[in-house]
Amino acid sequence: MRNVVVTDPPRADPATAAALGEFGVATVHEAQGRTGYLGPAFRPAWPGARIGGTAVTALCWPGDNLMIHVAVEQCRAGDVLVVATNSPSSDGLFGELFATSLAQRGVRGVVLGTGVRDVAELRETGFPAWSTAVSAQGTVKATAGAVNVPVTLGGQVVHPGDVIVADDDGVVRVERERAGAVLTASRARTEKEQANRARFQAGELGLDVYGMREKLAAFGIEYVTHAEFTGERA
């Protein structure tokens, strides 16, 4: 690992990132071709938060949050701090004091591939956090890492400046260069879902709304009576 702090990574447009956050993880994930999802291990510290922002990344050693302190200085309004460790760790690298500092800088939330603690305080203050564990286990500040370098979380490579969208469904990453196109696709998907919702409310079935009925025979699906299925006589 090269122990560097990259001070000026290009970021996605903040307004685009915020707008993607409004659409939510499920819509954005589908809109960009079912890519970028960090997986079900990433859960919110408290329910109801929804964010979209630009990634500032920190790569730490297990049980050591030194580089989070370094990364805070690189965060600005509209960012999301993304923390990874260079080997698995469930220790509580992030808590209420970090949240206080980040909130003061206008940071929208944090995503950690490790543990979070002070959950009650995070909920009380309303600072959004997603992590793979909740742990009271504390940390040291003893080993250098890196800030604003590519990191891997949930099998996804997050580059500084990428868009991070997070809500109760988890976390999804949108590549910085694709953010505008994914926003357009998210809008189109939402409009289509609104039209479909109206059809469901009118009593139509998914088989007809999604045009699946004519495909059933091709799938080998047969409609038979109970007697035909069981061989019983009437």
Secondary structure, 3 states (H helix, E strand, C coil): CCCCECCCCCCCCHHHHHHHHHHCHHHHHHHCCCCCECCCCCEECCCCCCEEEEEEEEEECCCECHHHHHHHHHCCCCEEEEEEECCCCCCEEECHHHHHHHHHCCCCEEEECCEECCHHHHHHHCCCEEECEECCCCCECCCCCEECCCEEECCEEECCCCEEEEECCEEEEECHHHHHHHHHHHHHHHHHHHHHHHHHHCCCCHHHHCCCHHHCCCCCCCCCCHHHHHCCCC
